[in-house]
């Protein structure tokens, strides 16, 4: 899927959501289906993770704490967004600094990420 997208659009799913030449964090080149160049701006990605996800966590937590309906509160606290914000503040901002957008669009293992 990545090679086909590269051949038709000169990008891949992950590169298209976070292009390094347009202020994003990922760059690279494929030639004949092989990666010949890859770039990752870890500092920029870390800033995005810390700048975007922590405020998202704070907002979701505030909404959850203010929610009087226990079912809705549980839905907020168990949401994908809330889980990702927690993950980004603990593991990913230290070792990977991922905001998840590149992982979200990655076709590798996508069938295992689908809910049944």
DALINMO-V629624 format. One record per residue. N is the residue number from 1. PHI is phi in radians with two decimals (* if undefined). OMEGA is omega in radians with two decimals (* if undefined). BURIAL is # if it has 24 or more other ideal C-beta (glycine too) atoms within 12 Angstrom, else .. Layout:
BEGIN
N/PHI/OMEGA/BURIAL, N/PHI/OMEGA/BURIAL
END
This chain:
BEGIN
1/*/3.13/., 2/-1.15/-3.13/#, 3/-1.13/3.13/., 4/-1.08/3.12/., 5/-1.16/3.11/., 6/-1.08/-3.12/#, 7/-1.11/-3.10/., 8/-1.64/-3.03/., 9/-2.16/-3.12/., 10/1.08/3.07/., 11/-2.72/3.06/#, 12/-2.15/-3.14/#, 13/-0.97/-3.11/#, 14/-1.20/3.14/#, 15/-1.15/-3.10/#, 16/-1.27/-3.13/#, 17/-1.55/-3.09/#, 18/-2.58/-3.05/#, 19/-1.21/-3.07/#, 20/-1.08/-3.13/#, 21/-1.37/3.12/., 22/-2.17/3.10/., 23/1.55/3.14/., 24/-1.56/-3.02/#, 25/-2.06/-3.05/#, 26/-2.12/3.07/#, 27/-2.59/3.11/#, 28/2.99/-3.12/#, 29/-2.48/3.01/., 30/-1.96/3.00/#, 31/-2.30/-3.11/., 32/0.90/3.07/., 33/1.37/-3.13/., 34/-2.05/3.10/., 35/-1.28/3.11/., 36/-1.95/3.12/., 37/-2.69/3.04/., 38/-2.46/-3.14/., 39/-2.31/3.10/., 40/-2.45/3.11/., 41/-1.59/-3.08/., 42/-1.06/-3.12/., 43/-1.10/3.14/., 44/-1.13/3.14/#, 45/-1.12/3.11/#, 46/-1.09/3.12/#, 47/-1.05/3.12/., 48/-1.12/-3.14/#, 49/-1.09/-3.11/#, 50/-1.25/-3.11/., 51/-1.41/-3.08/., 52/-1.79/-3.01/#, 53/-1.44/3.13/#, 54/-1.08/3.07/#, 55/-1.08/3.08/., 56/-1.11/3.08/#, 57/-1.09/-3.13/#, 58/-1.06/3.14/., 59/-1.14/-3.13/., 60/-1.12/3.12/#, 61/-1.13/3.10/., 62/-1.05/3.12/., 63/-1.12/-3.14/., 64/-1.11/-3.14/#, 65/-1.18/3.14/., 66/-1.50/-3.08/., 67/-1.34/-3.12/., 68/-1.32/-3.11/., 69/-1.44/-3.05/., 70/-1.14/3.11/., 71/-1.18/3.11/., 72/-1.18/3.11/., 73/-1.07/3.11/., 74/-1.11/3.12/., 75/-1.07/3.13/., 76/-1.12/-3.08/#, 77/-1.21/3.13/., 78/-1.74/-3.10/., 79/-1.24/3.09/., 80/-1.07/-3.12/., 81/-1.06/-3.13/#, 82/-1.13/3.12/#, 83/-1.07/-3.14/., 84/-1.15/3.13/#, 85/-1.16/3.09/#, 86/-1.09/-3.13/#, 87/-1.09/-3.09/#, 88/-1.16/-3.12/#, 89/-1.40/-3.12/#, 90/-1.79/-3.01/., 91/-1.38/-2.92/., 92/-1.23/-3.10/#, 93/-1.29/3.09/#, 94/-1.55/-3.03/., 95/-1.83/-3.05/., 96/-2.24/-3.13/., 97/1.04/-3.08/#, 98/-1.65/3.07/#, 99/-1.57/3.07/#, 100/1.51/-3.10/#, 101/-1.07/3.13/#, 102/-1.16/3.13/#, 103/-1.28/-3.12/#, 104/-1.07/-3.09/., 105/-1.60/-3.10/., 106/-1.18/-3.14/#, 107/-1.32/-3.12/., 108/-1.19/3.13/., 109/1.30/-3.08/., 110/-1.00/-3.12/., 111/-1.10/3.14/., 112/-1.50/3.14/., 113/-1.65/-3.12/., 114/-1.37/3.05/., 115/-1.35/3.10/., 116/-1.68/*/.
END
